[in-house]
Amino acid sequence: MVGYAFMGAAHSQAWRSAGRFFDLPLEPDLAVLCGRDAAAAGAAARKLGWRSVETDWKQLLRRDDVALVDICTPGDTHAEIATAALDAGKHVLCEKPLANSVDEARAMVAAAERARAAGVRSMVGFNYRRVPAVALARQLVADGRIGQIRHVRAQYLQDWIVDPEFPLVWRLQAEKAGSGALGDIGAHIVDLAQFVTGDRLAGVTALTETFITERPLPAASSGLSASGSVERGPVTVDDAALFFGRFAGGALASFEATRFATGRKNAIRLEVNGSAGSLAFDFESMNELSFYDGTEDPSTAGFRRILVTEPTHPYAGAWWPPGHLLGYEHSFTHEIVDLVRDVANGADPRPSFLDGLQVQLVLDAVARSAAAGSSWTEIETS
């Protein structure tokens, strides 16, 4: 695994727990953690359960005990590491968004196709697909339970940078993160909407905004200016993105991704309205799915709360008795379970790098629309 911060911890937990609750055809072995700072990486390896440490990710490609490289680094490094790993014959799991640009994502897809011909697999980590309630929503749509899709509403709301004195971390710098709320959290709701509906966005019209344009430099690199004030740097990404879209099948959609929704910590909401019913999901009640069956008698019809913890529900049967709830970390375990099974069976994991590229094309269209004054922008085909 390359990287060991927030996502590194989540992935490590998933690698450790997957084989303890699910029957896997291969046993994950946490061989090596990679980070630039040897001392910090060593401490993380001990805490997170990795056997050894490297400070240069290229060394992972030379190790015979590494069969898969898990990339948990900022977006500006994804393309280089993933491409090199795939070309070296290593399977790859890469965190979302796939890359910082469409060109990088296309290069990664090309590398994945080359590797696939040699039996080497790749997957992009959109973990929210693996929340049992979301997976159930996809099943219900695929089974025709809500009919033809008419409307989709998706929100991802956070507030962690509302304070103007919050430092200029890497997620607020375009050269490292690619974009702000759009790529960081907007990518998730684009993928969720397309996954649940089984359809793809065809065009968008968008607005983006940066509310705080300068922030204090992080403590490690900041200092006092000649006047004695704290040094500040420019925020080069969006703080919020709003966009409307139309799916290829004709459904209308609205999306909101913001890190300025004061009081909202990690609120993800998705509602899908069809000709025969509706589905609604709220991550703050992640074990529940709301379902409206429009074919029922109107005098008693209403939204039904489904507690998605039955053994027949996606993933749930491997865990606890019905009614015992799962959490955020379980979505990553389910991601690892599906990846390991696909690798062992020689199957193509989903979401693929091609799926990641398609989300990147949506993000690119949103950015271009916003830059052009919210003009209608067709989404390029992958």
Short mmCIF file of the C-alpha atoms (twelve columns), coordinates in Angstrom:
data_MODEL
# 
_entry.id   MODEL 
# 
loop_
_atom_site.group_PDB 
_atom_site.id 
_atom_site.type_symbol 
_atom_site.label_atom_id 
_atom_site.label_alt_id 
_atom_site.label_comp_id 
_atom_site.label_asym_id 
_atom_site.label_seq_id 
_atom_site.Cartn_x 
_atom_site.Cartn_y 
_atom_site.Cartn_z 
_atom_site.pdbx_PDB_model_num 
ATOM 1   C CA . MET A 1   0.000   0.000   0.000   1 
ATOM 2   C CA . VAL A 2   1.257   3.473   -0.920  1 
ATOM 3   C CA . GLY A 3   0.116   6.143   1.567   1 
ATOM 4   C CA . TYR A 4   -1.035  5.671   5.130   1 
ATOM 5   C CA . ALA A 5   -3.193  8.616   6.207   1 
ATOM 6   C CA . PHE A 6   -7.023  8.678   6.248   1 
ATOM 7   C CA . MET A 7   -7.581  6.365   3.276   1 
ATOM 8   C CA . GLY A 8   -4.581  4.237   4.181   1 
ATOM 9   C CA . ALA A 9   -6.089  3.523   7.586   1 
ATOM 10  C CA . ALA A 10  -9.476  2.675   6.053   1 
ATOM 11  C CA . HIS A 11  -7.921  0.351   3.482   1 
ATOM 12  C CA . SER A 12  -5.686  -1.328  6.064   1 
ATOM 13  C CA . GLN A 13  -8.700  -2.098  8.247   1 
ATOM 14  C CA . ALA A 14  -10.417 -3.599  5.205   1 
ATOM 15  C CA . TRP A 15  -7.445  -5.781  4.231   1 
ATOM 16  C CA . ARG A 16  -7.175  -7.044  7.814   1 
ATOM 17  C CA . SER A 17  -10.882 -7.856  8.256   1 
ATOM 18  C CA . ALA A 18  -11.981 -9.135  4.835   1 
ATOM 19  C CA . GLY A 19  -10.854 -12.728 5.283   1 
ATOM 20  C CA . ARG A 20  -12.057 -12.902 8.870   1 
ATOM 21  C CA . PHE A 21  -15.727 -12.437 7.961   1 
ATOM 22  C CA . PHE A 22  -15.926 -13.537 4.315   1 
ATOM 23  C CA . ASP A 23  -14.719 -16.766 2.738   1 
ATOM 24  C CA . LEU A 24  -12.014 -15.659 0.316   1 
ATOM 25  C CA . PRO A 25  -10.210 -17.736 -2.315  1 
ATOM 26  C CA . LEU A 26  -6.952  -15.905 -1.531  1 
ATOM 27  C CA . GLU A 27  -5.565  -14.759 1.815   1 
ATOM 28  C CA . PRO A 28  -4.537  -11.081 1.952   1 
ATOM 29  C CA . ASP A 29  -0.986  -10.657 3.258   1 
ATOM 30  C CA . LEU A 30  -0.114  -7.082  4.260   1 
ATOM 31  C CA . ALA A 31  3.442   -7.234  2.934   1 
ATOM 32  C CA . VAL A 32  4.661   -3.655  2.792   1 
ATOM 33  C CA . LEU A 33  3.559   -0.076  3.427   1 
ATOM 34  C CA . CYS A 34  5.225   2.741   1.493   1 
ATOM 35  C CA . GLY A 35  5.701   6.343   2.624   1 
ATOM 36  C CA . ARG A 36  8.364   9.000   2.051   1 
ATOM 37  C CA . ASP A 37  9.159   9.491   5.750   1 
ATOM 38  C CA . ALA A 38  10.735  6.270   7.056   1 
ATOM 39  C CA . ALA A 39  9.978   6.961   10.708  1 
ATOM 40  C CA . ALA A 40  6.361   7.975   10.113  1 
ATOM 41  C CA . ALA A 41  5.784   5.097   7.696   1 
ATOM 42  C CA . GLY A 42  7.304   2.662   10.179  1 
ATOM 43  C CA . ALA A 43  5.012   3.873   12.950  1 
ATOM 44  C CA . ALA A 44  2.008   3.600   10.619  1 
ATOM 45  C CA . ALA A 45  3.013   0.098   9.524   1 
ATOM 46  C CA . ARG A 46  3.165   -1.088  13.115  1 
ATOM 47  C CA . LYS A 47  -0.181  0.499   13.947  1 
ATOM 48  C CA . LEU A 48  -1.988  -0.649  10.811  1 
ATOM 49  C CA . GLY A 49  -0.553  -4.167  10.596  1 
ATOM 50  C CA . TRP A 50  1.952   -4.089  7.721   1 
ATOM 51  C CA . ARG A 51  5.031   -6.353  7.786   1 
ATOM 52  C CA . SER A 52  7.636   -4.017  6.315   1 
ATOM 53  C CA . VAL A 53  8.259   -0.490  5.019   1 
ATOM 54  C CA . GLU A 54  9.622   1.108   1.848   1 
ATOM 55  C CA . THR A 55  10.220  4.818   1.237   1 
ATOM 56  C CA . ASP A 56  10.244  4.609   -2.588  1 
ATOM 57  C CA . TRP A 57  7.154   3.171   -4.253  1 
ATOM 58  C CA . LYS A 58  9.262   1.930   -7.168  1 
ATOM 59  C CA . GLN A 59  10.761  -0.632  -4.801  1 
ATOM 60  C CA . LEU A 60  7.331   -2.260  -4.484  1 
ATOM 61  C CA . LEU A 61  7.464   -3.176  -8.156  1 
ATOM 62  C CA . ARG A 62  10.710  -5.109  -7.647  1 
ATOM 63  C CA . ARG A 63  9.435   -7.182  -4.723  1 
ATOM 64  C CA . ASP A 64  8.317   -10.755 -5.376  1 
ATOM 65  C CA . ASP A 65  6.081   -10.697 -2.277  1 
ATOM 66  C CA . VAL A 66  3.918   -7.900  -3.741  1 
ATOM 67  C CA . ALA A 67  1.113   -9.072  -6.032  1 
ATOM 68  C CA . LEU A 68  -1.154  -6.041  -5.714  1 
ATOM 69  C CA . VAL A 69  -0.462  -2.335  -5.170  1 
ATOM 70  C CA . ASP A 70  -3.089  -0.318  -3.264  1 
ATOM 71  C CA . ILE A 71  -2.761  3.424   -4.030  1 
ATOM 72  C CA . CYS A 72  -3.967  5.751   -1.247  1 
ATOM 73  C CA . THR A 73  -2.054  8.902   -2.233  1 
ATOM 74  C CA . PRO A 74  -3.125  12.340  -3.531  1 
ATOM 75  C CA . GLY A 75  -4.440  12.398  -7.096  1 
ATOM 76  C CA . ASP A 76  -1.331  13.878  -8.684  1 
ATOM 77  C CA . THR A 77  0.538   10.586  -8.131  1 
ATOM 78  C CA . HIS A 78  -2.152  8.105   -9.195  1 
ATOM 79  C CA . ALA A 79  -1.313  7.907   -12.900 1 
ATOM 80  C CA . GLU A 80  2.422   7.370   -12.484 1 
ATOM 81  C CA . ILE A 81  2.168   4.750   -9.740  1 
ATOM 82  C CA . ALA A 82  -0.764  2.827   -11.235 1 
ATOM 83  C CA . THR A 83  0.684   2.711   -14.739 1 
ATOM 84  C CA . ALA A 84  4.085   1.529   -13.529 1 
ATOM 85  C CA . ALA A 85  2.532   -1.087  -11.240 1 
ATOM 86  C CA . LEU A 86  0.297   -2.493  -13.968 1 
ATOM 87  C CA . ASP A 87  3.167   -2.597  -16.450 1 
ATOM 88  C CA . ALA A 88  5.179   -4.485  -13.799 1 
ATOM 89  C CA . GLY A 89  2.456   -7.123  -13.563 1 
ATOM 90  C CA . LYS A 90  0.941   -5.994  -10.263 1 
ATOM 91  C CA . HIS A 91  -2.806  -5.830  -9.733  1 
ATOM 92  C CA . VAL A 92  -3.898  -2.314  -8.710  1 
ATOM 93  C CA . LEU A 93  -6.523  -0.797  -6.448  1 
ATOM 94  C CA . CYS A 94  -6.533  2.998   -6.859  1 
ATOM 95  C CA . GLU A 95  -8.469  5.457   -4.738  1 
ATOM 96  C CA . LYS A 96  -10.899 7.858   -6.385  1 
ATOM 97  C CA . PRO A 97  -10.961 10.073  -8.312  1 
ATOM 98  C CA . LEU A 98  -8.949  7.960   -10.735 1 
ATOM 99  C CA . ALA A 99  -6.715  10.866  -11.762 1 
ATOM 100 C CA . ASN A 100 -6.452  14.647  -11.814 1 
ATOM 101 C CA . SER A 101 -7.220  15.002  -15.517 1 
ATOM 102 C CA . VAL A 102 -8.939  13.203  -18.363 1 
ATOM 103 C CA . ASP A 103 -5.616  12.682  -20.155 1 
ATOM 104 C CA . GLU A 104 -4.109  10.984  -17.090 1 
ATOM 105 C CA . ALA A 105 -7.204  8.827   -16.676 1 
ATOM 106 C CA . ARG A 106 -7.084  7.757   -20.324 1 
ATOM 107 C CA . ALA A 107 -3.426  6.777   -19.938 1 
ATOM 108 C CA . MET A 108 -4.367  4.702   -16.886 1 
ATOM 109 C CA . VAL A 109 -7.153  2.964   -18.816 1 
ATOM 110 C CA . ALA A 110 -4.676  2.137   -21.582 1 
ATOM 111 C CA . ALA A 111 -2.295  0.653   -19.009 1 
ATOM 112 C CA . ALA A 112 -5.155  -1.347  -17.499 1 
ATOM 113 C CA . GLU A 113 -6.093  -2.752  -20.915 1 
ATOM 114 C CA . ARG A 114 -2.484  -3.792  -21.588 1 
ATOM 115 C CA . ALA A 115 -2.287  -5.464  -18.200 1 
ATOM 116 C CA . ARG A 116 -5.677  -7.143  -18.557 1 
ATOM 117 C CA . ALA A 117 -4.410  -9.019  -21.594 1 
ATOM 118 C CA . ALA A 118 -1.799  -10.567 -19.285 1 
ATOM 119 C CA . GLY A 119 -4.319  -11.421 -16.554 1 
ATOM 120 C CA . VAL A 120 -3.517  -8.382  -14.377 1 
ATOM 121 C CA . ARG A 121 -6.580  -6.660  -12.884 1 
ATOM 122 C CA . SER A 122 -7.387  -3.133  -11.714 1 
ATOM 123 C CA . MET A 123 -10.147 -1.344  -9.829  1 
ATOM 124 C CA . VAL A 124 -10.939 2.212   -8.715  1 
ATOM 125 C CA . GLY A 125 -12.116 2.627   -5.134  1 
ATOM 126 C CA . PHE A 126 -15.633 4.074   -5.056  1 
ATOM 127 C CA . ASN A 127 -16.419 2.512   -1.687  1 
ATOM 128 C CA . TYR A 128 -19.970 3.850   -1.261  1 
ATOM 129 C CA . ARG A 129 -21.166 1.415   -3.930  1 
ATOM 130 C CA . ARG A 130 -20.535 -1.276  -1.326  1 
ATOM 131 C CA . VAL A 131 -22.835 0.125   1.361   1 
ATOM 132 C CA . PRO A 132 -25.480 -2.635  1.597   1 
ATOM 133 C CA . ALA A 133 -28.401 -0.191  1.262   1 
ATOM 134 C CA . VAL A 134 -26.893 1.280   -1.916  1 
ATOM 135 C CA . ALA A 135 -26.256 -2.168  -3.356  1 
ATOM 136 C CA . LEU A 136 -29.880 -3.061  -2.576  1 
ATOM 137 C CA . ALA A 137 -31.046 0.129   -4.326  1 
ATOM 138 C CA . ARG A 138 -29.156 -0.961  -7.434  1 
ATOM 139 C CA . GLN A 139 -30.839 -4.380  -7.289  1 
ATOM 140 C CA . LEU A 140 -34.302 -2.869  -7.012  1 
ATOM 141 C CA . VAL A 141 -33.699 -0.576  -10.006 1 
ATOM 142 C CA . ALA A 142 -32.257 -3.433  -12.057 1 
ATOM 143 C CA . ASP A 143 -35.299 -5.567  -11.177 1 
ATOM 144 C CA . GLY A 144 -37.611 -2.832  -12.503 1 
ATOM 145 C CA . ARG A 145 -39.190 -2.102  -9.124  1 
ATOM 146 C CA . ILE A 146 -39.348 1.673   -9.693  1 
ATOM 147 C CA . GLY A 147 -39.936 1.592   -13.452 1 
ATOM 148 C CA . GLN A 148 -38.409 4.095   -15.845 1 
ATOM 149 C CA . ILE A 149 -36.119 6.601   -14.151 1 
ATOM 150 C CA . ARG A 150 -37.397 10.198  -14.281 1 
ATOM 151 C CA . HIS A 151 -35.424 12.180  -11.706 1 
ATOM 152 C CA . VAL A 152 -32.186 11.799  -9.722  1 
ATOM 153 C CA . ARG A 153 -31.126 14.067  -6.841  1 
ATOM 154 C CA . ALA A 154 -27.706 13.709  -5.275  1 
ATOM 155 C CA . GLN A 155 -25.953 15.671  -2.531  1 
ATOM 156 C CA . TYR A 156 -22.635 15.389  -0.740  1 
ATOM 157 C CA . LEU A 157 -22.362 17.964  2.047   1 
ATOM 158 C CA . GLN A 158 -19.405 18.670  4.353   1 
ATOM 159 C CA . ASP A 159 -18.230 21.657  6.422   1 
ATOM 160 C CA . TRP A 160 -14.604 20.955  7.358   1 
ATOM 161 C CA . ILE A 161 -13.162 24.081  5.672   1 
ATOM 162 C CA . VAL A 162 -15.806 26.637  6.725   1 
ATOM 163 C CA . ASP A 163 -13.257 28.341  9.014   1 
ATOM 164 C CA . PRO A 164 -11.214 30.801  6.851   1 
ATOM 165 C CA . GLU A 165 -8.199  30.079  9.068   1 
ATOM 166 C CA . PHE A 166 -8.198  26.384  8.198   1 
ATOM 167 C CA . PRO A 167 -4.769  25.752  6.618   1 
ATOM 168 C CA . LEU A 168 -3.959  25.349  2.933   1 
ATOM 169 C CA . VAL A 169 -3.735  21.535  2.911   1 
ATOM 170 C CA . TRP A 170 -3.085  19.544  -0.261  1 
ATOM 171 C CA . ARG A 171 -6.803  19.027  -0.941  1 
ATOM 172 C CA . LEU A 172 -7.066  22.800  -1.554  1 
ATOM 173 C CA . GLN A 173 -4.282  22.881  -4.167  1 
ATOM 174 C CA . ALA A 174 -5.135  22.085  -7.775  1 
ATOM 175 C CA . GLU A 175 -1.665  20.790  -8.628  1 
ATOM 176 C CA . LYS A 176 -2.103  17.994  -6.071  1 
ATOM 177 C CA . ALA A 177 -5.868  17.455  -5.823  1 
ATOM 178 C CA . GLY A 178 -6.948  18.335  -9.368  1 
ATOM 179 C CA . SER A 179 -10.148 19.973  -8.111  1 
ATOM 180 C CA . GLY A 180 -11.854 20.673  -4.801  1 
ATOM 181 C CA . ALA A 181 -15.296 19.565  -3.691  1 
ATOM 182 C CA . LEU A 182 -16.011 18.559  -7.291  1 
ATOM 183 C CA . GLY A 183 -13.384 15.808  -7.497  1 
ATOM 184 C CA . ASP A 184 -13.120 14.961  -3.815  1 
ATOM 185 C CA . ILE A 185 -16.794 14.378  -3.005  1 
ATOM 186 C CA . GLY A 186 -18.642 15.213  -6.239  1 
ATOM 187 C CA . ALA A 187 -16.990 12.192  -7.844  1 
ATOM 188 C CA . HIS A 188 -18.692 9.947   -5.289  1 
ATOM 189 C CA . ILE A 189 -22.230 11.135  -5.993  1 
ATOM 190 C CA . VAL A 190 -21.678 11.018  -9.759  1 
ATOM 191 C CA . ASP A 191 -20.576 7.402   -9.418  1 
ATOM 192 C CA . LEU A 192 -23.421 6.571   -7.010  1 
ATOM 193 C CA . ALA A 193 -26.064 8.073   -9.280  1 
ATOM 194 C CA . GLN A 194 -24.753 6.258   -12.335 1 
ATOM 195 C CA . PHE A 195 -24.299 2.987   -10.440 1 
ATOM 196 C CA . VAL A 196 -27.781 2.917   -8.901  1 
ATOM 197 C CA . THR A 197 -29.567 3.943   -12.104 1 
ATOM 198 C CA . GLY A 198 -27.427 1.808   -14.388 1 
ATOM 199 C CA . ASP A 199 -27.253 4.801   -16.732 1 
ATOM 200 C CA . ARG A 200 -24.672 7.444   -17.612 1 
ATOM 201 C CA . LEU A 201 -24.844 11.210  -17.669 1 
ATOM 202 C CA . ALA A 202 -24.854 12.685  -21.166 1 
ATOM 203 C CA . GLY A 203 -24.532 16.426  -20.454 1 
ATOM 204 C CA . VAL A 204 -24.395 19.007  -17.670 1 
ATOM 205 C CA . THR A 205 -24.722 22.685  -16.863 1 
ATOM 206 C CA . ALA A 206 -22.765 23.813  -13.828 1 
ATOM 207 C CA . LEU A 207 -21.655 26.430  -11.326 1 
ATOM 208 C CA . THR A 208 -18.586 26.268  -9.099  1 
ATOM 209 C CA . GLU A 209 -17.450 28.668  -6.377  1 
ATOM 210 C CA . THR A 210 -14.409 29.285  -4.188  1 
ATOM 211 C CA . PHE A 211 -15.576 31.159  -1.097  1 
ATOM 212 C CA . ILE A 212 -12.198 31.537  0.641   1 
ATOM 213 C CA . THR A 213 -9.490  32.396  -1.879  1 
ATOM 214 C CA . GLU A 214 -6.492  32.495  0.488   1 
ATOM 215 C CA . ARG A 215 -5.603  30.416  3.535   1 
ATOM 216 C CA . PRO A 216 -2.731  30.158  6.044   1 
ATOM 217 C CA . LEU A 217 0.101   27.916  4.941   1 
ATOM 218 C CA . PRO A 218 0.315   24.661  6.927   1 
ATOM 219 C CA . ALA A 219 2.430   24.789  10.076  1 
ATOM 220 C CA . ALA A 220 5.244   22.762  8.509   1 
ATOM 221 C CA . SER A 221 5.801   25.312  5.744   1 
ATOM 222 C CA . SER A 222 4.442   28.566  7.173   1 
ATOM 223 C CA . GLY A 223 6.212   31.418  8.823   1 
ATOM 224 C CA . LEU A 224 5.788   35.098  9.552   1 
ATOM 225 C CA . SER A 225 6.015   37.703  6.829   1 
ATOM 226 C CA . ALA A 226 8.087   40.870  7.217   1 
ATOM 227 C CA . SER A 227 5.064   42.552  8.779   1 
ATOM 228 C CA . GLY A 228 4.707   39.765  11.339  1 
ATOM 229 C CA . SER A 229 1.517   38.294  9.875   1 
ATOM 230 C CA . VAL A 230 1.017   34.613  9.087   1 
ATOM 231 C CA . GLU A 231 1.941   33.668  5.520   1 
ATOM 232 C CA . ARG A 232 -0.979  32.726  3.310   1 
ATOM 233 C CA . GLY A 233 -1.320  31.030  -0.047  1 
ATOM 234 C CA . PRO A 234 -3.979  30.889  -2.789  1 
ATOM 235 C CA . VAL A 235 -6.756  28.299  -2.804  1 
ATOM 236 C CA . THR A 236 -6.738  26.976  -6.368  1 
ATOM 237 C CA . VAL A 237 -9.722  24.609  -6.276  1 
ATOM 238 C CA . ASP A 238 -13.486 24.943  -5.944  1 
ATOM 239 C CA . ASP A 239 -15.183 24.961  -2.545  1 
ATOM 240 C CA . ALA A 240 -18.572 23.984  -3.984  1 
ATOM 241 C CA . ALA A 241 -20.063 22.671  -7.222  1 
ATOM 242 C CA . LEU A 242 -23.701 22.668  -8.316  1 
ATOM 243 C CA . PHE A 243 -24.840 21.127  -11.574 1 
ATOM 244 C CA . PHE A 244 -27.838 19.850  -13.458 1 
ATOM 245 C CA . GLY A 245 -27.572 16.912  -15.805 1 
ATOM 246 C CA . ARG A 246 -29.452 14.680  -18.194 1 
ATOM 247 C CA . PHE A 247 -28.891 10.941  -18.350 1 
ATOM 248 C CA . ALA A 248 -28.576 9.107   -21.646 1 
ATOM 249 C CA . GLY A 249 -31.936 7.461   -20.908 1 
ATOM 250 C CA . GLY A 250 -33.609 10.849  -20.519 1 
ATOM 251 C CA . ALA A 251 -33.779 11.231  -16.731 1 
ATOM 252 C CA . LEU A 252 -33.078 14.652  -15.228 1 
ATOM 253 C CA . ALA A 253 -30.572 15.053  -12.389 1 
ATOM 254 C CA . SER A 254 -29.315 17.603  -9.900  1 
ATOM 255 C CA . PHE A 255 -26.027 17.392  -7.986  1 
ATOM 256 C CA . GLU A 256 -24.630 19.409  -5.085  1 
ATOM 257 C CA . ALA A 257 -21.109 18.925  -3.708  1 
ATOM 258 C CA . THR A 258 -19.886 21.374  -1.105  1 
ATOM 259 C CA . ARG A 259 -17.441 21.619  1.781   1 
ATOM 260 C CA . PHE A 260 -19.283 24.715  3.085   1 
ATOM 261 C CA . ALA A 261 -22.534 23.180  4.348   1 
ATOM 262 C CA . THR A 262 -22.120 24.353  7.940   1 
ATOM 263 C CA . GLY A 263 -23.131 21.610  10.368  1 
ATOM 264 C CA . ARG A 264 -22.998 18.810  7.796   1 
ATOM 265 C CA . LYS A 265 -20.043 16.502  8.414   1 
ATOM 266 C CA . ASN A 266 -20.420 13.801  5.774   1 
ATOM 267 C CA . ALA A 267 -23.982 13.927  4.486   1 
ATOM 268 C CA . ILE A 268 -24.576 11.897  1.320   1 
ATOM 269 C CA . ARG A 269 -28.103 11.763  -0.066  1 
ATOM 270 C CA . LEU A 270 -29.479 10.103  -3.159  1 
ATOM 271 C CA . GLU A 271 -33.079 9.966   -4.340  1 
ATOM 272 C CA . VAL A 272 -34.261 8.283   -7.518  1 
ATOM 273 C CA . ASN A 273 -37.820 8.775   -8.787  1 
ATOM 274 C CA . GLY A 274 -39.232 6.385   -11.369 1 
ATOM 275 C CA . SER A 275 -42.497 5.807   -13.179 1 
ATOM 276 C CA . ALA A 276 -43.458 3.040   -10.737 1 
ATOM 277 C CA . GLY A 277 -41.766 4.055   -7.480  1 
ATOM 278 C CA . SER A 278 -38.931 5.845   -5.716  1 
ATOM 279 C CA . LEU A 279 -35.808 5.099   -3.667  1 
ATOM 280 C CA . ALA A 280 -34.045 7.358   -1.170  1 
ATOM 281 C CA . PHE A 281 -30.764 6.874   0.708   1 
ATOM 282 C CA . ASP A 282 -29.150 9.033   3.404   1 
ATOM 283 C CA . PHE A 283 -25.665 8.061   4.566   1 
ATOM 284 C CA . GLU A 284 -26.375 9.470   8.030   1 
ATOM 285 C CA . SER A 285 -28.780 6.497   8.294   1 
ATOM 286 C CA . MET A 286 -26.611 4.223   6.189   1 
ATOM 287 C CA . ASN A 287 -28.270 0.947   7.195   1 
ATOM 288 C CA . GLU A 288 -31.638 2.111   5.854   1 
ATOM 289 C CA . LEU A 289 -33.177 2.431   2.404   1 
ATOM 290 C CA . SER A 290 -36.492 4.209   1.786   1 
ATOM 291 C CA . PHE A 291 -38.644 2.583   -0.899  1 
ATOM 292 C CA . TYR A 292 -41.964 3.759   -2.333  1 
ATOM 293 C CA . ASP A 293 -43.921 1.232   -4.391  1 
ATOM 294 C CA . GLY A 294 -46.165 3.196   -6.721  1 
ATOM 295 C CA . THR A 295 -48.142 0.087   -7.647  1 
ATOM 296 C CA . GLU A 296 -49.666 -0.239  -4.165  1 
ATOM 297 C CA . ASP A 297 -53.146 0.960   -3.172  1 
ATOM 298 C CA . PRO A 298 -52.838 4.769   -2.770  1 
ATOM 299 C CA . SER A 299 -54.918 4.673   0.408   1 
ATOM 300 C CA . THR A 300 -52.161 2.768   2.229   1 
ATOM 301 C CA . ALA A 301 -49.087 3.468   0.093   1 
ATOM 302 C CA . GLY A 302 -46.136 5.334   1.531   1 
ATOM 303 C CA . PHE A 303 -42.385 5.297   1.790   1 
ATOM 304 C CA . ARG A 304 -41.228 2.070   3.438   1 
ATOM 305 C CA . ARG A 305 -38.166 1.991   5.715   1 
ATOM 306 C CA . ILE A 306 -36.056 -1.068  4.907   1 
ATOM 307 C CA . LEU A 307 -33.457 -1.932  7.524   1 
ATOM 308 C CA . VAL A 308 -30.751 -3.465  5.321   1 
ATOM 309 C CA . THR A 309 -29.297 -5.978  7.790   1 
ATOM 310 C CA . GLU A 310 -30.974 -9.235  6.776   1 
ATOM 311 C CA . PRO A 311 -28.750 -12.132 5.678   1 
ATOM 312 C CA . THR A 312 -30.374 -11.922 2.230   1 
ATOM 313 C CA . HIS A 313 -29.251 -8.306  1.805   1 
ATOM 314 C CA . PRO A 314 -26.004 -7.521  -0.073  1 
ATOM 315 C CA . TYR A 315 -22.927 -8.251  2.093   1 
ATOM 316 C CA . ALA A 316 -24.927 -8.229  5.351   1 
ATOM 317 C CA . GLY A 317 -25.077 -11.986 5.847   1 
ATOM 318 C CA . ALA A 318 -21.340 -12.232 6.559   1 
ATOM 319 C CA . TRP A 319 -21.565 -9.947  9.584   1 
ATOM 320 C CA . TRP A 320 -23.982 -9.854  12.530  1 
ATOM 321 C CA . PRO A 321 -27.553 -10.993 13.278  1 
ATOM 322 C CA . PRO A 322 -30.352 -8.878  11.735  1 
ATOM 323 C CA . GLY A 323 -30.687 -5.430  13.279  1 
ATOM 324 C CA . HIS A 324 -27.015 -5.172  14.274  1 
ATOM 325 C CA . LEU A 325 -25.769 -2.205  12.283  1 
ATOM 326 C CA . LEU A 326 -22.732 -1.762  10.050  1 
ATOM 327 C CA . GLY A 327 -20.555 1.350   9.678   1 
ATOM 328 C CA . TYR A 328 -18.453 3.363   7.241   1 
ATOM 329 C CA . GLU A 329 -15.459 1.022   7.448   1 
ATOM 330 C CA . HIS A 330 -17.483 -1.969  6.242   1 
ATOM 331 C CA . SER A 331 -17.844 -0.452  2.764   1 
ATOM 332 C CA . PHE A 332 -14.075 -0.744  2.320   1 
ATOM 333 C CA . THR A 333 -14.080 -4.351  3.525   1 
ATOM 334 C CA . HIS A 334 -16.747 -5.178  0.937   1 
ATOM 335 C CA . GLU A 335 -14.596 -3.457  -1.697  1 
ATOM 336 C CA . ILE A 336 -11.631 -5.679  -0.815  1 
ATOM 337 C CA . VAL A 337 -13.805 -8.802  -0.748  1 
ATOM 338 C CA . ASP A 338 -15.102 -8.171  -4.257  1 
ATOM 339 C CA . LEU A 339 -11.624 -7.297  -5.551  1 
ATOM 340 C CA . VAL A 340 -9.963  -10.410 -4.108  1 
ATOM 341 C CA . ARG A 341 -12.677 -12.671 -5.460  1 
ATOM 342 C CA . ASP A 342 -12.456 -11.128 -8.920  1 
ATOM 343 C CA . VAL A 343 -8.662  -11.381 -9.008  1 
ATOM 344 C CA . ALA A 344 -8.814  -15.039 -7.927  1 
ATOM 345 C CA . ASN A 345 -11.485 -15.844 -10.522 1 
ATOM 346 C CA . GLY A 346 -9.805  -13.950 -13.357 1 
ATOM 347 C CA . ALA A 347 -12.784 -11.592 -13.596 1 
ATOM 348 C CA . ASP A 348 -12.752 -7.868  -14.303 1 
ATOM 349 C CA . PRO A 349 -13.409 -5.924  -11.061 1 
ATOM 350 C CA . ARG A 350 -15.920 -3.075  -10.972 1 
ATOM 351 C CA . PRO A 351 -15.740 -0.168  -10.916 1 
ATOM 352 C CA . SER A 352 -13.009 -0.486  -13.522 1 
ATOM 353 C CA . PHE A 353 -10.498 2.136   -14.567 1 
ATOM 354 C CA . LEU A 354 -12.818 2.725   -17.540 1 
ATOM 355 C CA . ASP A 355 -15.618 3.493   -15.068 1 
ATOM 356 C CA . GLY A 356 -13.224 5.859   -13.290 1 
ATOM 357 C CA . LEU A 357 -12.459 7.582   -16.592 1 
ATOM 358 C CA . GLN A 358 -16.163 8.037   -17.278 1 
ATOM 359 C CA . VAL A 359 -16.609 9.803   -13.920 1 
ATOM 360 C CA . GLN A 360 -13.560 11.930  -14.770 1 
ATOM 361 C CA . LEU A 361 -15.231 12.930  -18.041 1 
ATOM 362 C CA . VAL A 362 -18.302 14.092  -16.096 1 
ATOM 363 C CA . LEU A 363 -16.136 16.136  -13.715 1 
ATOM 364 C CA . ASP A 364 -14.307 17.649  -16.685 1 
ATOM 365 C CA . ALA A 365 -17.605 18.627  -18.330 1 
ATOM 366 C CA . VAL A 366 -18.783 20.227  -15.072 1 
ATOM 367 C CA . ALA A 367 -15.571 22.272  -14.825 1 
ATOM 368 C CA . ARG A 368 -15.797 23.351  -18.471 1 
ATOM 369 C CA . SER A 369 -19.447 24.311  -18.130 1 
ATOM 370 C CA . ALA A 370 -18.757 26.420  -15.034 1 
ATOM 371 C CA . ALA A 371 -15.806 28.121  -16.722 1 
ATOM 372 C CA . ALA A 372 -18.001 28.965  -19.724 1 
ATOM 373 C CA . GLY A 373 -20.756 30.599  -17.663 1 
ATOM 374 C CA . SER A 374 -22.892 27.503  -17.036 1 
ATOM 375 C CA . SER A 375 -23.270 26.612  -20.689 1 
ATOM 376 C CA . TRP A 376 -24.750 23.222  -21.562 1 
ATOM 377 C CA . THR A 377 -21.796 20.865  -22.017 1 
ATOM 378 C CA . GLU A 378 -21.930 17.419  -23.572 1 
ATOM 379 C CA . ILE A 379 -19.950 14.718  -21.798 1 
ATOM 380 C CA . GLU A 380 -17.300 13.122  -23.968 1 
ATOM 381 C CA . THR A 381 -17.451 9.397   -24.515 1 
ATOM 382 C CA . SER A 382 -14.735 7.293   -22.939 1 
# 
